[in-house]
Amino acid sequence: MPENSALKVHPALLAVLAVVGAAYLAVVQAGFAWDDNGILVANEALSNPSFEKIFLKDLWCCVRGHEGLSPYYRPLTTLSFLLDYKLGLIPGLAHLHSLLWHMVVVTLVYVLLQGRLGMERAAAGALVFGLHPIQSEAVVWIAARNDLMGTAGVIGTLILLERRSNWAALPLAAACLCKESSYTFPAVLLCWRLAFPGERSYGKELLVVAPGLVLTFLLRSMAELGPVPSEYRDLGPFFEWLPRWAGTVLGWLVLPWPLTTTASLYRPLPGPSVLISAVLAVAFIIVILWRNGKRGLALLGLGAVGYAPAVGAVVSFSILGERYLYQPMFAFAALFAGALPERLGGRTWALLGLWATYALVLLHFRLPDWATAESLMRAAAERAPDSYSFQLLGSQLQQQGEEDEALDLYDRSFDYQPPRLFACKTITELAVKKWTMARLDSRLPRLVEVGCRSMNGFDPPVVVALASQRRWGEAEKWLRSAVTVDKDRRDRVVKGAIATVDGNLLLAGSEALIWPTGVAAYREQVHAFTHNVAPLAP
């Protein structure tokens, strides 16, 4: 039997929970940010819930404005959002709900480590897991609650297996219904057993949890989901990004600042302070690996398994998400706790207290970022200026009606690699309204160069822009070479206007016949466009 397998509440655990709770108490002042507004506020699965919408659809099925199917099947996460909705969609309460899940996971980390490392080392590991500032994104971003719930299920499964319970399949099934990465549990269990052998064989433990995996897989197979994006499967750039990737992640372990929702792998190699922290982190990890002995390599593998499902997303978007480290941080906490002596002296607790103070200071500067969607995106653009952060902030400002600043941000986003092509159509439409044609002309070659020409919706706004300046010849050239179709059919109006200007009434008439609202309406639009020379409203 594992040592100290019975749960004993130690004052150190209560102190850890008190410190973690106090550190995050400011979340009651945070609002909805980023995906929160879609997945909570504009989600018909919450406003008009049904079994089909929650259990037989993907996570984003019923979010207004979201198109296409996603591969995310997280019905229990959606149920947790439903509770937030029933409580009135009060941001502070929703954030407290997520914080509660974080406190649960911190407790589970303590319980699992206590059975193997004793109460004091378990409390130290739980403190590192719960208070490390890199965890803040998963804790404070409501839409990332799946990371908290999935990790709770995975660690809860390990606890029940440690206690030789035959009910371990239940928390694992719950974890798989919160986040797909929980299906890696067989590899998680293997690493944990290499670190801490159990009384039952690995094969028998797999048989215990197998019903949970099978049941959730069957549920998933019945749901209407989209495929995993093809770019997620292209891991070619993995080794190209590895130095920056490793430097950033290791730097975060020691000096997790600046914390931001975006950290592009395209950015230059980390600055001196981050490189120094990365070197210190490497030295620190070498020491704790040496202190853990053979167990250390297994726990390192445990962290790698926890991070592995995020590799495809990181490589495809070249963005390092802090939340991807939430579950892997458990392995780091176990490594740290395992490197400590069995009995912690006053000096060790003092050093932990200093580290906790350092973490509290960083969180003090981080949590205000989440006050509003705009404050979050501005923090990202200031601390990690790249194409993604500028696009996110521009999109938020555009929603708020601040189109001039949004347009400038979209424009700046194309000066960074990789260019975020989702802004192609938007930037062109706004440019038609806000820019002089000279400025638009100066940017068009750049937009084509970065790949906007291949993006849906880019060509028609350009055609409208050219035609609105009576540059019919250029507009016609763009129309003939267009690679996209304007779902608003504004390109047909331009086509009719060009035909009218050229005297080609046969072509103008043929376009009018297929106009959805009738010939008269089409002719009226063409006449207004030709004579007023103004872009049509979408």
Sequence and secondary structure as in RCSB ss.txt:
>XXXX:A:sequence
MPENSALKVHPALLAVLAVVGAAYLAVVQAGFAWDDNGILVANEALSNPSFEKIFLKDLWCCVRGHEGLSPYYRP
LTTLSFLLDYKLGLIPGLAHLHSLLWHMVVVTLVYVLLQGRLGMERAAAGALVFGLHPIQSEAVVWIAARNDLMG
TAGVIGTLILLERRSNWAALPLAAACLCKESSYTFPAVLLCWRLAFPGERSYGKELLVVAPGLVLTFLLRSMAEL
GPVPSEYRDLGPFFEWLPRWAGTVLGWLVLPWPLTTTASLYRPLPGPSVLISAVLAVAFIIVILWRNGKRGLALL
GLGAVGYAPAVGAVVSFSILGERYLYQPMFAFAALFAGALPERLGGRTWALLGLWATYALVLLHFRLPDWATAES
LMRAAAERAPDSYSFQLLGSQLQQQGEEDEALDLYDRSFDYQPPRLFACKTITELAVKKWTMARLDSRLPRLVEV
GCRSMNGFDPPVVVALASQRRWGEAEKWLRSAVTVDKDRRDRVVKGAIATVDGNLLLAGSEALIWPTGVAAYREQ
VHAFTHNVAPLAP
>XXXX:A:secstr
  TT S    HHHHHHHHHHHHHHGGGGG    TTHIIIIITBHHHHS  HHHHHSB TTTTBTT  S  S   H
HHHHHHHHHHHTT  HHHHHHHHHHHHHHHHHHHHHHHHHHH HHHHHHHHHHHHH GGGHHHHH GGGHHHHHH
HHHHHHHHHHHHTT TTTHHHHHHHHTT GGGGGHHHHHHHHHHHS  SS HHHHHHHHHHHHHHHHHHHHHSB 
    GGGG  TTHHHHHHHHHHHHHHHHH   S  S  BTTS S  HHHHHHHHHHHHHHHHHHHHHTHHHHHHH
HHHHHHHGGGHHHHHHHTB  GGGGTTHHHHHHHHHHHHS SS  HHHHHHHHHHHHHHHHHHHHHGGGGGSHHH
HHHHHHHHS SHHHHHHHHHHHHHTT HHHHHHHHHHHTTSSS  GGGHHHHHHHHHHHS HHHHHHHHHHHHHH
TGGGSTTSHHHHHHHHHHTT HHHHHHHHHH  S  TT HHHHHHHHHHHHHT HHHHHHHHHT TT HHHHHHH
HHHHHHH      
